[in-house]
Every structure is written in C-alpha cells, then in structure tokens.
Amino acid sequence: MKTSGYQSNLLGCTLILVITLTNVPAQVFHYAEQHAYLSLVLAGAALLLPLWIMSKAAAIDPEHSLMDLLVTRRPVLGKLILGLYAIFFLLLLARDLRIMTDFTSIFLLQNTPLIVLSSLMMLPVIWMARGGADVISQMAEIFLPILIMVLILIPILGFRDIDGRMMMPIFDLNMQGIGLGWWLFLGYMGDLILLPFLIRGRAFRFRSGFNGLLLGMACLMIVVVFGLLILGAPMAARMSFPTYELVRHLQLTDFLDRFELIMVALYYPSTFVKLGISLHLLCRVFELTVPKLRDNLVAAPLGVFAIVCSLWFYDDLVMLIQINMYWPIIAIFFAFLLPGVIWLVLWSKREPLPR
Amino acid sequence: MANYVLILLVNVLIYMVADWKELRKARRRNRWLYVSIMVVTLVIGWYLYKTNHPFRPGNWIPSVPF
C-alpha cells in the first residue's frame, strides 16, 4: 500500500515533534533565552538540505523506495549503508524509549521499576512494527491530529497567563546562545531523516518532507513561544520537562483539577508511533540484508533488545540530558553526510534497471 | 532493583508464544537469528542486574573531545 501525501506529512511531523518537545526546550531556553524560537527556525532551515538531497536520490528511480533502491543497485555498499543506519535506528529507539520511561517514572508511576515501564511501552510498539508501515501511517493519521489539537489548546487556555515581558529585550540577540540552541534542536529534529526510508510504493518527494517539517515546526513553535511567555526562560530552563509544566498551567475553570493528565494520555500514543517508526525501520534493514527474513519476525527480538539497550546505554535522565549536547554530531553524520553518500552511490548507477 | 533477567524472560516468553507460528514457518537460520537476539538481550540484562557499575556507552560519549 502506498504512503499518501497526507500520511507522509503527519509522519514527518511525528518525527520532528513528539520527542523534541520533552526535554530539549529546557536546554535551549538556557542558552538562547528569549530567542529560543530563532534557534528552532534555524534548525528547521538546516534540515531542508538533507531533505532535498534525499528527494534527489529517490528521484533516480521513482518506482522503488529508497531502501530497495540501495539494495538492488549497490548490493554490497547499499547493505553497508543500511547497516550504519540500523545502528542509528537502534540508538534513536533506545534514546526515545528511555526518555519516555523516565518521564513516566517521574510524573506518573514513581514506584514501578523502569524495566516494567519500558516493557509495557514496548508492547504496543512491537505490535505496531509487526503490522508494518501501513499500520504506523494509519496510527499517525489517528493520533497526531489529536496531539496537534492538544498543542493548539495551549495558546487558547493559557492566554490569561501570558506575560509579554518574558520576551524582552527582544532585539538584544545573543548569537552564541542562539547557535547553541540551534545545535541542540538539530540533534532531535534530525530524526526527520527517517522519513525518506519510511515512504513506500512511491518516491520520496521534497514537498512531503517540507510540509511535515513545517507542521512539526509550527507545533514546536507553539510550545517554545508559549513556554517563554507563560513560564519564562529563566524558570523553564531549570525544568526537566518544561512542556509538561506548561501543560500543568492550563486550567479549564474548576472542571478538571488534573487536566494535564488527559493531555498527557493523549500525547502517549503519538510517542508509540515515533518508537514504532524506529523499530519498523530497524526490522526493514534486517529484512533487506538477511535472505528470506520477514520484517515482522524480528520485531519482537529487536524490540526486547531495545528495552535492554535503553537501560544499558543511559544511567539516568541527567546523563540523557548531558548527551543531548553530543547528539547533533550523530545527527549530522546520519542526516547530512550519509544522505550525500547515498545520492552519490545511487547517482553513479542511475541508468534504469531492466524490468 | 527489579530483577532484569526475570522480567526480560517474561517478555521473551510472551513474544515467542506470539511468534510461534511464524517461527515454525521460518528458515532455520532465521530462527537462530531470532533466538540469538533474545539470548544476547538476556545476557545484557543479566550483566546489568549483577553489576553495580556497568560499563555504559553513554558514559563514554561525553569524554569525546568536543
């Protein structure tokens, strides 16, 4: 089944938005202060380059998906590149799972062991990955619009708490801080490079990625700008999860005391979609590199392996936050350098394959 | 600290039961791949459970000169 344009927009938005809005904004607020939104715009602009390169690489043979193209045209080199991306997919899966496990452990289920939380989270993700790209796309179609609606509620319900002085001085630009904020955002927004590998049945188009990027950036902009206006950069920079604190500020009169719990419950399924994308792509790499292996067979072992990796790689949330400064190095390699290599590899064998 | 090995073993058993039909149809080499990933997972889980200060790749990354 083909991935529709609407689905690819939502998937692009999922990749950029869902995990980035957890703890990265706090660090960006620390460095870029009241100009955090400029860091976001710059990170989004930088991602246009890899999207364009990937669309050019995919356009070499629009009949096939990018992963199939790599394996059929350059069997050895293609598998090597996919092997490198498999490491990237595993790292992303472990990082995202650990962030969500720590988030759940801190705010919702303090007494439950981390391994139990991550096992429970991985259960729907494994079933989603077994279903393949179609299931993931359809899940994104259901849950991402709900998440976007929740984010749109932030300006509506938080309007009375806005303090315009939090954005002052607006023209005193701290370029070094904005640059560091850009660097931090790039590490997480670089996950957008997963989108070209996810599109099936047709070539990845630049416009699909661009629309997803715009949608994700618009949602992140709401979080960043209203985080600044409601919480203020000095306070938000000292929080582990500033978006959660922002949502906690929202009150629907006296109707619901813990309104944020409903919002968090609506947020969780979108995170499962993001985890499902990483796991599915990891399984796809195995399917393409191991003969006669179906991707749904390895979903469970790789999912359980990701659980243990998420607990093994990172000691605690503090380490995760420290490593955020180094993530952009990984993102630059996989989102900027390797797409260039992919384009070169495919371009050197660009004549159409015999049918 | 939760018993990593026990909880991982429960996970492994649940998924192996769920994948039983697929595993029976799969080639022998692919069955071995499935089992070996599960075994590596359990070994890492056992290492994490038994070691007080395990080696973590996350500890090593910040030591990279940057």
Interface residues (C-beta under 8 A of the other chain):
Chain A: P113 L114 I115 V116 S119 M122 I126 F286 V290 K292 L293 R294 N296 L297 V298 A300 P301 L302 G303 V304 F305 I307 V308 C309 L311 W312 F313 Y314 D315 M319 L320 Q322 I323 M325 Y326 I329
Chain B: M1 A2 Y4 I7 L8 V10 N11 V12 Y15 M16 A18 D19 E22 L23 A26 R27 R29 N30 L33 Y34 I37 M38 V40 T41 I44 G45 L48 P54 R56 P57 G58 N59 I61 P62 V64 F66
